[in-house]
Structure formats: structure tokens, C-alpha cells
Amino acid sequence: IILDRSGAIWVSTYGGGVNKYTPPNQFYKRYLPEDGKGNRSPSASFIEDKNGTIWMNTVHGLLKFNPEKETFKRLVPDKDIYLVMEDKSGSIWYSAWNESLSKINKNDQVSYFKDSNGLEFPEFVTAMCNSFDGNIWVGTGGGNVYFLNPATRKVTFLFQESNWIESICEDNNGLLWIGIREAGILCYDPQKKKSFYH
């Protein structure tokens, strides 16, 4: 569920399309995006970027929705998209099952992310979060946490946890809150390089 800049509420469903409710209207509008082969695209989640565009990650690819024209554009077909995120420069990042971390620029050009050594990201990315300084925190299915600088493309390994990283969030004090599958919530202090479980 997201609340967009116009005040509309978007709710994704599995197989039932994407529903848009605009208060105080009594009814909601349903969108049923297809994969180009007549199959509906179940939407796992979505984000709204700085321009008001809605990005939806589905099992049939990544969709870009223009709210003004009410049109869908499928940028990454035939891939099961796990997550999508916008960085502070306006670039879109996504992670797909059995794929390396990828990036979409402002011209909708898609490419695998390559670090400063020309290497693709080494693991399946399961969580991403912008830091206040414009860098990106990255969590993986292997329980590893990385620090990624989009400008220099430098990737720094920070630490490893016991299981799949479900989510990452940076608070106003610069602390990282990390959800770990079957292990709870970890708080990590990047300045002190210390962590503790809640």
C-alpha cells in the first residue's frame, strides 16, 4: 500500500490487479496490467518516484505507470522482480530472481550494475535503502549487508548476519534498522560499527 502525492491510495493484490482509491470517492478504480501474452501481472509492491510515476514490481516484469495518461510501460519483461527502489539522483534500481542487481536511468535504459572493478553485484539483493548522504544500504539473501556508493560505484562489505535480510531502514540519527528472517530486528550503528538485537 502506498499513498501518492495526489492523496490517492494504491493497493496491490496477487492476481486481482492494482486498486486506486481517491478519497472521498465511494468507489475505487482497478487496473489489470497484462504481460503482453494475455496473462495478468500480480503486483508484489510499488513505489512512487520523484516525478509522480508509479513503479510496480511483478512476477512478469517491471511496470512503469503514468498516472496522467493512465498508461503502463513494461521495461523489464519476463522477469520476476523482487524489489524496486529510487535513489536520490532519480535512478531506479531493481532486483530480480536469479539476476544481478540492475539499474534504470532517466531515459529508461536498463543495465546490470557494475562496481568500480567492472564486476556485477555478487549476490541476490533482497533489501535496499537510501542513506541521507546519497549512498545506498544493501541487504542480500545470504544475510550480508553492503554499503554502495552510486557515484563511484564502490561496494563495501559491512557484515554478515544469520539469515535473509528482509528490510533495511535508516533513521534520523543515522542508525540502521535491519529486519532479518527468523532472527528479529537488528540495530546497527555505522559510526561505532556496533549492533544489537531488539
C-alpha positions in Angstrom: 0.0 0.0 0.0 1.3 3.5 -0.8 -0.2 7.0 -0.6 0.8 9.0 -3.6 1.4 12.8 -3.8 -2.2 13.4 -5.0 -3.7 11.8 -1.9 -4.7 8.6 -3.7 -4.2 5.2 -2.0 -2.8 2.3 -4.1 -3.3 -1.2 -3.0 -1.6 -4.2 -4.8 -3.2 -7.6 -4.9 -2.0 -11.0 -6.1 -3.9 -11.7 -9.3 -6.6 -9.1 -8.6 -4.8 -6.2 -10.2 -3.9 -2.8 -8.7 -6.6 -0.8 -6.9 -6.6 3.0 -6.7 -8.8 4.8 -4.2 -9.1 8.5 -4.2 -10.8 9.9 -1.1 -13.6 10.9 -0.5 -14.9 9.0 -3.6 -17.1 6.0 -2.8 -15.6 3.8 -5.4 -12.1 2.7 -6.4 -10.5 2.1 -9.8 -8.9 -1.2 -10.7 -6.1 -1.7 -13.1 -5.3 -5.1 -14.6 -1.9 -4.9 -16.3 -1.0 -7.8 -18.6 2.3 -9.3 -19.6 1.7 -8.9 -23.3 0.6 -12.6 -23.6 -2.9 -12.2 -22.1 -1.7 -13.0 -18.6 -2.4 -10.7 -15.7 0.6 -9.5 -13.8 0.3 -10.0 -10.0 1.9 -7.0 -8.3 4.0 -7.5 -5.2 4.7 -3.9 -4.3 5.3 -0.5 -5.8 6.8 2.9 -5.3 6.2 6.5 -6.5 9.2 8.3 -7.8 10.0 12.0 -7.6 8.1 12.7 -10.8 4.9 11.0 -9.6 5.4 7.9 -11.8 4.3 4.6 -10.2 6.7 1.7 -10.5 5.3 -1.8 -9.9 7.4 -5.0 -9.5 5.5 -8.0 -10.7 6.2 -11.7 -11.5 6.0 -10.7 -15.2 8.4 -7.8 -15.1 8.7 -4.2 -14.0 5.9 -1.8 -14.9 6.1 1.9 -15.2 2.7 3.6 -14.8 2.0 7.2 -16.0 -0.9 8.5 -13.7 -1.8 11.4 -16.0 -2.2 9.2 -19.2 -3.1 6.1 -17.2 -0.8 4.0 -19.3 1.6 1.1 -18.5 5.0 0.6 -19.9 6.8 -2.7 -19.3 10.5 -2.1 -19.1 11.7 -5.5 -17.9 9.6 -8.2 -19.4 9.5 -11.9 -18.4 11.4 -11.5 -15.2 10.2 -12.0 -11.6 11.0 -8.6 -9.9 11.6 -8.9 -6.2 12.1 -5.2 -5.3 12.3 -1.7 -6.8 13.8 1.4 -5.3 14.6 5.0 -6.4 17.9 6.5 -5.4 18.4 10.2 -4.5 19.6 11.0 -8.1 16.3 9.7 -9.6 17.7 6.4 -10.9 15.6 3.3 -10.4 17.2 0.1 -9.0 15.6 -3.3 -9.1 16.4 -6.9 -8.1 15.0 -9.9 -10.0 15.1 -13.5 -9.1 18.3 -15.3 -10.5 19.5 -11.9 -11.8 22.2 -9.5 -10.8 21.3 -6.0 -9.3 20.1 -3.7 -12.1 19.6 0.0 -12.7 17.4 2.1 -14.9 18.4 5.6 -15.9 16.2 8.6 -16.6 15.9 7.5 -20.3 14.6 4.1 -19.3 17.8 2.4 -20.3 18.3 -0.9 -18.3 21.7 -2.3 -17.4 23.3 -4.5 -14.8 25.0 -2.6 -12.1 28.8 -3.0 -12.3 31.1 -1.9 -9.5 34.3 0.2 -9.8 36.2 -3.0 -10.7 33.7 -3.8 -13.5 32.1 -6.7 -11.6 28.4 -7.3 -11.2 26.9 -7.4 -7.8 27.8 -10.8 -6.3 24.6 -11.7 -4.6 20.8 -11.7 -4.8 19.6 -8.4 -3.4 16.6 -8.5 -1.1 16.6 -5.1 0.6 17.8 -1.6 -0.3 17.6 1.8 1.4 18.9 5.3 0.7 21.2 6.8 3.2 21.0 10.5 4.0 24.3 11.2 2.2 23.1 9.8 -1.1 24.6 6.3 -0.8 22.7 3.0 -0.6 22.5 0.3 2.0 22.1 -3.1 0.5 21.0 -6.4 2.1 21.1 -9.9 0.5 19.5 -13.3 0.7 22.8 -14.6 2.1 22.5 -12.3 5.2 25.2 -9.9 4.0 25.0 -6.1 4.4 26.8 -3.8 2.0 27.4 0.0 1.5 27.1 1.1 -2.1 28.3 4.5 -3.5 26.3 5.2 -6.7 28.7 7.9 -7.8 31.9 6.0 -7.5 30.3 2.5 -7.9 32.3 1.3 -4.9 30.7 -1.5 -2.9 31.9 -2.1 0.6 31.0 -5.2 2.6 30.0 -4.4 6.2 29.0 -7.6 8.0 27.1 -10.8 7.7 24.0 -12.0 9.7 22.5 -15.4 10.1 19.7 -15.2 7.6 17.9 -13.5 4.7 17.8 -9.7 5.0 14.1 -8.7 4.7 14.3 -5.0 5.1 16.7 -2.0 5.8 15.8 1.4 7.1 18.0 4.3 8.2 16.5 6.6 10.9 17.1 10.3 11.5 20.0 9.5 13.8 21.8 7.6 11.1 21.1 4.2 12.7 20.3 1.2 10.5 17.3 -1.0 11.4 17.5 -4.3 9.7 14.8 -7.0 9.5 16.3 -10.5 9.4 14.2 -13.6 8.6 13.6 -15.7 11.7 16.0 -13.6 13.7 14.2 -10.4 14.6 15.3 -6.8 14.2 18.9 -5.6 14.3 20.0 -2.1 15.0 23.4 -1.2 13.5 25.4 2.0 14.3 27.7 2.8 11.3 29.7 5.3 13.2 30.6 3.0 16.1 30.3 -0.2 14.0 28.3 -1.8 16.7 25.0 -3.7 16.6 22.4 -5.1 18.9 19.1 -7.1 18.5 15.7 -5.9 19.6 
